[in-house]
Amino acid sequence: MGLFNFFMQEIAIDLGTANTVIYYEDQVVVDEPSIVAKNRTTGKTLAIGRQAQQMHGKVHENIKTIRPLKDGVIADFQCAEDMIKGMIRMINQKRSLFNPTLRMVICIPSGITEVEKRAVKDSAEHAGAKEVFLIHEPMAAAIGIGIDVEEPMGNMIIDIGGGTSEIAVIALGGIVTDKNIRVAGDEFTQDIEEYMRRQHNILVGERTAEQIKIEVGSALTELDDPPEDYAVRGRDLMTGIPKEILVSYAEIAMALDKSISKIEEAILSCLENTPPELSADIYKTGIYLAGGGALLRGLDKRISSKTRLPVHVAEEPLRAVARGTAIALKNVENFSFLMRE
């Protein structure tokens, strides 16, 4: 390894609305929630990632928790910068004392505007990056799944993250048709909060709703291997007293139905706009699901019955995008679709 490489630290970042994953030297070194806790009066960052997540919804008036990314893009520039810096520091704590030069590949939603792209690039540079490359999320997901994106073969990728669902048809190292909708994991969580309030008269926080989604979340009202009912604790809206109720996966499937239908419509719309030769390829290869949303029970079956196409869930769907970003980082010189900023 040359001296320059020794002082050059190459990191791949999947900067997600819900989670940020950082790959370094072929392994995941940071996998933390995308959240920052700040002191309201001094503006000082108190915690990032998992520590800040534990404070979320439980803070007093002097502390606020902020999610710097909304719908896949940076909503709070300063917090995003603090978060990236803090997470890079987590790597360097495990490393050496000197500050190496940083080269970063960051993935971005395919429907991002130039201004939003600029915000990602500026945040990375302020966090210490000398070279910044950007890659579109569906492309990173395809690489992470193990698809050869450079060949003349059509592949359809659906990446359901925290803030956005990205649907894209990829061929010859480029995105042929894509659809980007802001219905994803966060929307599912809101649907569950709303359902609990409307149906059970119980007020639950974002973290509890997220937990319900993980424990009993489902896209179908009938599953072959159903999860057990989950005990939910929250505040009774009638009495104001804390109470506990049991919810089943079938209830949550009903709560999420409308949002999943929007994703299905976007998939059909993307398929409609696909050139016929690529449609023929997709009929053969099927659809690939990645992102945290791919873990929702029965979602692959539901999409498959809607499109009449085989649906494959990526292994470790939560990390497919980050894995693809890391592979792109190693082949920076060869991949023409990497945007050098």
C-alpha positions in Angstrom: 0.0 0.0 0.0 1.4 3.4 -1.0 2.0 6.3 1.4 -0.8 8.3 -0.4 -3.3 5.4 0.1 -2.3 5.2 3.8 -3.3 8.8 4.3 -6.4 8.5 2.1 -9.5 7.1 3.8 -12.2 5.8 1.5 -15.6 5.5 2.9 -19.0 4.7 1.3 -22.1 6.3 2.9 -25.7 5.4 2.6 -27.2 8.6 4.0 -30.7 7.4 4.7 -33.7 9.2 6.2 -34.0 6.6 8.9 -30.6 5.0 9.1 -27.1 5.9 8.0 -24.7 3.0 7.1 -21.0 3.6 6.5 -18.8 1.0 4.9 -15.0 1.2 5.3 -12.5 -1.4 4.2 -15.2 -3.8 3.1 -17.1 -3.9 6.3 -19.9 -2.0 8.0 -18.3 0.3 10.6 -21.3 2.5 11.4 -25.0 1.6 11.3 -26.9 4.2 13.3 -30.3 5.9 13.2 -30.1 9.3 11.3 -30.9 11.5 14.3 -29.2 14.3 16.3 -29.9 15.6 19.8 -29.1 19.3 20.4 -29.2 21.7 23.3 -31.8 24.4 22.5 -30.0 27.3 24.2 -26.4 26.6 23.2 -27.0 24.8 19.9 -24.4 22.2 21.0 -24.8 18.6 19.7 -25.4 16.3 22.6 -25.7 13.0 20.9 -26.0 11.4 17.5 -27.3 8.1 16.2 -28.5 5.4 18.7 -27.9 7.6 21.7 -30.0 10.4 20.2 -32.7 7.8 19.2 -33.1 6.8 22.8 -33.8 10.4 23.7 -36.4 10.8 20.9 -39.8 11.6 22.2 -38.6 11.7 25.8 -36.8 15.0 26.0 -37.4 18.1 28.2 -37.7 21.6 26.8 -33.9 22.2 26.8 -33.1 19.4 24.4 -34.5 18.8 21.0 -34.1 15.7 18.7 -33.8 16.4 15.0 -33.9 14.1 12.0 -31.7 16.0 9.5 -33.0 14.1 6.5 -36.6 14.2 5.3 -37.9 12.3 2.3 -34.4 11.2 1.4 -32.9 14.7 1.2 -31.2 17.0 3.7 -33.8 19.2 5.5 -31.4 20.6 8.2 -28.0 21.4 6.8 -26.2 22.1 10.0 -27.5 18.9 11.7 -26.6 16.8 8.7 -23.1 18.1 8.8 -22.8 17.4 12.6 -24.2 13.9 12.1 -21.8 13.0 9.2 -18.8 14.4 11.2 -19.8 12.5 14.3 -20.2 9.3 12.4 -16.9 9.7 10.7 -15.3 10.3 14.1 -16.8 6.9 15.2 -14.6 5.2 12.5 -11.5 7.2 13.4 -11.8 6.3 17.1 -11.3 2.8 16.0 -8.4 3.8 13.8 -5.5 6.1 14.3 -4.7 9.5 15.8 -4.0 11.4 12.6 -6.7 12.9 10.3 -6.6 11.2 6.9 -7.8 12.7 3.6 -11.3 11.5 2.9 -12.8 10.2 -0.3 -16.5 9.5 -0.2 -19.1 7.9 -2.3 -22.6 8.9 -1.1 -25.9 7.6 -2.5 -28.7 9.9 -3.3 -32.4 9.4 -4.4 -32.9 9.3 -8.2 -35.5 12.1 -8.1 -33.2 14.6 -6.3 -32.9 18.2 -7.6 -29.6 20.0 -8.3 -30.0 22.1 -5.1 -30.6 19.0 -3.0 -27.5 17.3 -4.6 -25.5 20.4 -3.7 -26.6 20.2 -0.1 -25.3 16.6 0.1 -22.0 17.5 -1.5 -21.5 20.6 0.7 -22.3 18.6 3.9 -19.7 16.0 2.9 -17.1 18.6 2.2 -17.7 20.4 5.5 -17.3 17.1 7.2 -13.8 16.8 5.7 -14.2 15.1 2.3 -11.7 16.1 -0.4 -13.3 14.1 -3.1 -17.1 13.4 -3.3 -18.8 11.0 -5.7 -22.6 10.6 -5.9 -24.5 7.5 -6.9 -28.2 7.0 -7.4 -29.8 4.7 -4.8 -31.5 2.2 -7.2 -28.1 1.8 -9.0 -26.3 1.3 -5.7 -29.0 -1.2 -4.6 -28.6 -3.2 -7.9 -24.9 -3.4 -7.4 -25.3 -4.4 -3.8 -27.8 -7.2 -4.8 -25.1 -8.5 -7.2 -26.6 -7.5 -10.6 -24.1 -6.7 -13.4 -25.4 -3.2 -14.1 -23.2 -2.6 -17.1 -24.6 -5.3 -19.3 -27.4 -4.8 -21.9 -30.0 -6.4 -19.7 -33.0 -4.8 -18.1 -33.4 -5.1 -14.3 -36.1 -3.6 -12.2 -35.1 -2.4 -8.7 -37.5 -1.2 -5.9 -35.7 0.4 -3.0 -38.2 1.2 -0.2 -36.3 3.3 2.4 -37.3 5.5 5.2 -38.3 8.6 3.3 -38.7 7.5 -0.3 -39.5 4.5 -2.5 -37.3 4.4 -5.6 -38.4 2.3 -8.5 -36.1 2.1 -11.5 -35.3 0.1 -14.6 -31.6 -0.2 -15.1 -29.6 -1.2 -18.2 -26.2 -0.5 -19.6 -25.0 1.3 -16.4 -27.8 3.8 -16.5 -31.4 4.4 -15.3 -33.8 4.0 -18.2 -37.1 4.8 -16.4 -37.6 5.7 -12.8 -40.3 6.7 -10.4 -39.6 8.3 -7.0 -42.4 8.6 -4.5 -42.3 10.0 -1.0 -44.2 7.1 0.5 -42.0 4.7 2.4 -41.1 3.5 6.0 -41.8 6.9 7.6 -45.3 7.0 6.0 -46.0 3.5 7.2 -45.1 4.6 10.8 -47.4 7.6 10.5 -50.2 5.3 9.2 -49.8 3.1 12.3 -49.9 6.1 14.7 -53.0 7.4 13.0 -54.7 3.9 13.1 -54.0 3.5 16.8 -55.5 6.9 17.5 -58.6 6.4 15.3 -59.3 2.7 16.0 -58.1 2.2 19.6 -58.3 5.7 21.0 -54.7 5.3 22.1 -51.9 7.8 21.5 -48.5 6.2 20.7 -45.2 7.9 19.8 -43.1 7.5 16.7 -40.7 5.0 18.3 -43.6 2.8 19.5 -45.2 2.9 16.1 -41.9 1.9 14.5 -41.7 -1.0 16.9 -45.2 -2.1 16.0 -44.2 -2.0 12.3 -41.2 -4.3 13.1 -43.0 -6.7 15.3 -46.3 -7.2 13.5 -46.0 -5.1 10.3 -47.6 -6.8 7.3 -48.7 -6.1 3.7 -51.2 -8.9 3.7 -54.1 -9.7 6.0 -53.4 -13.4 5.7 -49.9 -14.8 6.2 -48.6 -18.3 6.1 -46.3 -17.7 9.1 -48.1 -15.0 11.2 -46.4 -13.2 14.0 -47.9 -13.2 17.5 -50.1 -10.3 18.6 -48.0 -7.4 20.0 -48.7 -5.6 23.3 -48.8 -1.8 22.7 -48.6 0.7 25.5 -49.7 4.3 25.1 -51.9 7.0 26.4 -55.7 6.5 26.5 -57.2 9.5 24.7 -60.4 9.4 26.7 -59.0 9.1 30.2 -55.4 10.4 29.7 -54.2 7.3 31.6 -51.5 5.0 30.2 -52.9 1.7 29.0 -52.0 -1.5 27.1 -53.7 -3.2 24.2 -52.9 -6.1 21.8 -52.7 -5.6 18.1 -52.6 -8.2 15.4 -50.7 -8.2 12.1 -54.0 -8.2 10.1 -54.9 -4.8 11.7 -51.6 -3.3 10.8 -52.0 -4.7 7.2 -55.3 -2.7 7.0 -53.6 0.4 8.4 -50.8 0.2 5.7 -53.0 -0.8 2.8 -53.4 2.7 1.3 -49.7 3.5 1.4 -48.7 0.2 -0.1 -51.3 0.7 -2.9 -49.5 4.0 -3.8 -46.2 2.1 -4.1 -48.0 -0.5 -6.3 -49.4 2.2 -8.6 -45.9 3.7 -8.9 -44.5 0.3 -9.9 -47.2 -0.2 -12.6 -46.5 3.3 -13.9 -42.8 2.6 -14.1 -43.5 -0.7 -16.0 -45.8 1.2 -18.4 -43.0 3.5 -19.4 -40.4 0.8 -19.9 -39.2 0.2 -23.5 -40.6 -3.2 -24.8 -37.2 -4.9 -25.1 -36.4 -4.2 -21.4 -40.0 -5.3 -20.5 -39.1 -8.7 -22.0 -36.0 -8.9 -19.8 -37.9 -8.0 -16.7 -40.5 -10.7 -17.5 -37.5 -13.1 -17.3 -35.5 -11.6 -14.4 -38.4 -10.4 -12.2 -38.3 -7.5 -9.7 -35.7 -7.0 -7.0 -36.7 -5.5 -3.6 -34.2 -3.7 -1.4 -34.3 -1.3 1.5 -35.9 -1.6 5.0 -39.4 -1.7 3.5 -38.5 -5.0 1.8 -38.6 -6.6 5.3 -42.4 -5.9 5.6 -44.0 -9.3 5.8 -45.9 -10.4 2.6 -44.9 -7.3 0.6 -43.1 -9.5 -2.0 -46.2 -11.7 -2.4 -48.4 -8.7 -2.7 -46.3 -7.0 -5.4 -45.9 -10.3 -7.2 -49.7 -10.8 -7.4 -50.2 -7.2 -8.6 -47.6 -7.4 -11.3 -47.7 -11.1 -12.1 -43.9 -11.1 -12.0 -41.5 -12.9 -9.7 -40.3 -10.7 -6.9 -36.9 -11.4 -5.2 -36.0 -9.9 -1.8 -32.3 -8.9 -1.5 -30.4 -10.7 1.2 -29.8 -8.2 4.0 -32.1 -5.6 2.2 -31.3 -2.9 4.8 -27.7 -2.9 3.7 -28.0 -3.6 0.0 -27.6 0.1 -0.9 -24.7 0.6 1.4 -23.0 -2.6 0.0 -23.5 -1.4 -3.5 -22.1 2.0 -2.6 -19.0 0.3 -1.2 -18.5 -1.7 -4.3 -18.8 1.4 -6.4 -16.2 3.1 -4.2 -13.7 0.3 -5.1 -14.4 0.8 -8.8 -14.6 4.5 -8.9 -12.4 4.8 -12.1 -14.5 2.1 -14.0 -18.0 3.1 -13.2 -19.1 5.9 -15.7 -22.4 6.5 -13.9 -20.7 7.8 -10.7 -21.2 11.6 -10.6 -18.0 13.3 -9.7 -18.7 16.5 -7.8 
